[in-house]
Amino acid sequence: MIVLVTGVRGQLGHDVVKSLGSRNHEVHGVEREQLDITNEADVKSLIAEIKPDAIIHCAAYTNVDGAEQDKDTAYEVNALGAKYLAQAAKSVDAKMVYVSTDYVFNGTAETPYKVDEPTNPLGVYGETKLAGEEFTSEILDKFFIVRTAWVFGINGNNFVKTMLKLGKERGELGVVHDQIGSPTYTVDLANFLVELVESDKYGIYHATNDGVCSWFDFAEEIFKQAGLEVKVNPLTTEQFPRPAARPKYSVLDKTKITEQNFTPLRDWKEALASYLKELS
């Protein structure tokens, strides 16, 4: 398959390119300098030139707090970028994977969010990612929407890298304990996306590593596995105010992965161990 991947310098795009390469697909990876996804003409022309069989769209405006101040840019990248790619995909009959987020939900649930549950984002980031989902599913029949959460990978910044850095600098820190979710290792997510795009089992999926924790639990496990002596104090969301509201509960129901006979993602603690090995 000829596959176009956007956002190849990001955490996920980087690993998607590697995963596709290991399965002998012809990969065209693009970053912002090579393709401005907010420019409709550029998107159209590149897709017409490459004629991919599939597009895996990993590029996004992911600065959750920044989006509150810069709504226009967030909308252009997350919503219009997806729209232009979906239109271009349709013109060459390519399938498309749109990577979305737990932030399309408001986090008030008490059981894992199923793929068909009503969405209700709390802020601009979630709203713009949801708009991208809507464009993708309205324009294309051959689409996959994959919602994920709490992503960490070798490229870019993430919670694990931040904790390791702070843990080496300080003997004690506070971490929010009342936001619950599932960490996701980009290597595992990338492998799932490639398995998905090789199929024609279209629709919405939820994909994170297995298991559930709070940010506090996640931090403690990072320090434990990294062999760092750090005292972690539990904070409430209110004690750690941010410009954008965070969903308190963003556990995603992943039963569709096994129902469609795809490989489930392993437990997050096991994934973390692999990631720490990759980092070292």
N, C-alpha and C positions, 0 to 999 in steps of 0.2 A: 504493500500500500504506500501511496505517497501521502505523507502527513505533514501539515503545517502546524507548528506549535508557536503560540504567542507567549510573550513574557519569559523568554528563555533565561534571563538573568535572575529571575525570581527563584524563591525556594523550590516551588513545585515544577515550574517549566524546565529547570535544570535537570531534574530527575526524570521527567517525562521524556526528554530527548535521549537520555541514557537508556531508559527502559525500551523505547522504540528501536534504538540502535541495536540493542542486544537481541532483538527479535527480527532483525534484518529488514526493517521498513526503511523506505527512503524518507529521511527527515529534513524538513526545511524549518529551522528555528529562527524566529525573528524577535528582535528587541525594539524598543521605542525608536532608536535611530534608523532602523531599517524599515519600520512600518509604524506610521502614526494611525492607530486604529480609530481615532476620532475624525480622520479625513476619509470621507466616503469614496472619493475618486481613487485615492491611493489604495484603499482596501480592494476595491473592484479590480483595479489594474493588476495588482500582485496576484490575486486569486486566479484571474484569467490567464496569467502567465504560467503559474505553477500547476494549475488544474489539479489540486489535491483531491484524493479520495476522501480525506477526512481532515477536520480542523480540531485541534485540542486547544481551547482558548483559556490560557492560564493568566494572561495579563489582566491586571485590575488595579483600581485605586483602593488600597487597603488601609490607608491611614484613617482609622475609625474616628479619632478625635478631630483630625484635620478636615474630614468631610463635613463636620458641623459648620465650619467656617467657610469652606470652599465647595458649596453645593454644586455649582456649575461644572467644575472640573470633575468632581465625583460622578455626576450624571453623564457627562460626555464620555468618560472612560468606561464606566460600568454598564451604562444603559445603551448609549448610542454606539459605542464600540462593538458591543454584542450584536446590535441591530445590523450594522453595516457588514459584519462578518457573516451573520446568518443570511443576509440577502445575497452576498457574494457566494456563499456555500450553495445556496439554492440554484444560482445561475450555472454552476458546474456540476450539480447533482452530488455534492459532497455531504457526508454526515458531519455533525458538529457536537463536540462536548463543551458545555459551558460550566465552568467551575463556580459554584455558588457557596453560600455560607449559612451557618446556624443563625446569623443575625436577621434572617427573614422572619424569624419567630420572636415573640416578645419575652419568652423565658418565664412565663407564669405557669407552665405545665408542671405536673408532678410525675408524669410517666413519659418515656421517650417519644419524641415527635415522629409520627409516621409521615411518609412522603406526601400523602394527600390531605394532611391537616391544614386548616386555614392559616394563612400567613398574616403577620401583623408586626412589621418592623418597629423598633423603638426609635430609630434615628436615621440620619441621611445615608450612612453606609448601607444599612440593610434595605432601605427604600430603593436606592440606586441599583443594588445587586438584584433585588426582586424585579425591578423594571427590565433589567437585562434578561432575567429568566423569561419574563412575559414576551419580550420581543422574540427571543429564541424559539419559544414554543408556538407562537402565533405564525411565524414566517416559515418554519421548517416542519416537515413530518419526520425527517431522519435526525432527531436530536436526542442528546443525553444531557440532563441537568444533574450535576453531582454536587450536593451540599456537603460541606465538610466543616471542621472546627479545630481550633487550637493547634495550628500547623507548626511543625518544626522541621528544618532541613539544613543541609550543609551551607546553602547559599543564603545571604541576607541575614536579617536580625530576627530573633524569636525569643520566647520566654526562657528556653533552656540556656541559651547563650548568655542572656541577661543574668540569670541566677548564678551561673558558673562564675561570671565576672564579679558580681557583687559578693558571692560567697568567698572568693579569694581575697577580696578587699576588706570584708567585715566579718566579724564573728557572730553577728546577730542582725536579723532583718524581719520586717513584717510583710505578710502576704495575705491577700484576701481569701477567706475560707468559706464564704457564703455564695460563691458562684460555682456551679457544678457543670461539668462537661466531660468530654473525652479527647485526650491528646491525639494528634495524628502525625505520623512520620511520613514525610513526603516520598520517601522511597517506596513505602507500602501503598500509599495513595496513587503514586504514578503507575505502579504495576497494575493496580485495579483499573485505572483509566485506560491503559493500553489494552487490557483484557476486554474491557467494555467496548472500546472503539473497533475491536476486531469482530464484534458481534453485530447483530441487528436487533438487539433487545432494547428498543428505544424507550425513553421515558425519564422519570425523575428517580434518582437514587440518593440515599444517604450513606456516606462513607467516612468513618473515622476508625482509629484503632479500637480494639475491644476493651471494655472496662470503663469505669466511671470514677472520677475523682474531683476534688476541688483544686483551685490553684495552690492552696496551702499544701494539700497532699502531694501534688505534683512537685512542688519545690522540695519538700522533705525527701521524696524519692530520688530527685536529681542529686541532692547532696549525699544521700546514702550511697547511691551507685558510684558517685564521683569520689567518694572517700573524703568528703569535706566536713569538718566539724563546724556546723553553723546552727545557731539557735533560731528557729523560725517561730515568730509570734503570729497568731491568727488575727487578722483584721476583718472588720465588716466592710461592705461596699461603701457605706456612709463615711467610714474613717479614711477612705482613699478616693476622694471625689475626682471625677474625670469629666471633660466636656461632653462626652457622649455616654448615654446610658448603656450599660451592659446587660444582656439577658442573664437572669439569675440561674436559670436552668436551661442548658442547651444540649441535653443528651438527645442524640438522633437515633431513631429506630432503624436498624440495618438489616432487618429480616429479608428485604427484597434481594439483597446480594446472594443469600443462600437459596432463596426461592427460585432465582434465575440461574442457579448453578454456577455462580462465579465464586472465586476464592475469597473467603472472608479474611479481613485484616486481622493480624495477630493482636495479642494483648499489648496494651500501651507500655507496660513495664519492660516487656521483652523488646519492644521497638526502641524504647529509650536506651536500653543496653547496647543495641546495635548502633544507634546514633552516636553514643559516647565513644564507641570504638572507632566509628568513622571520623569523628572530630579529632581523635588523638592520632 
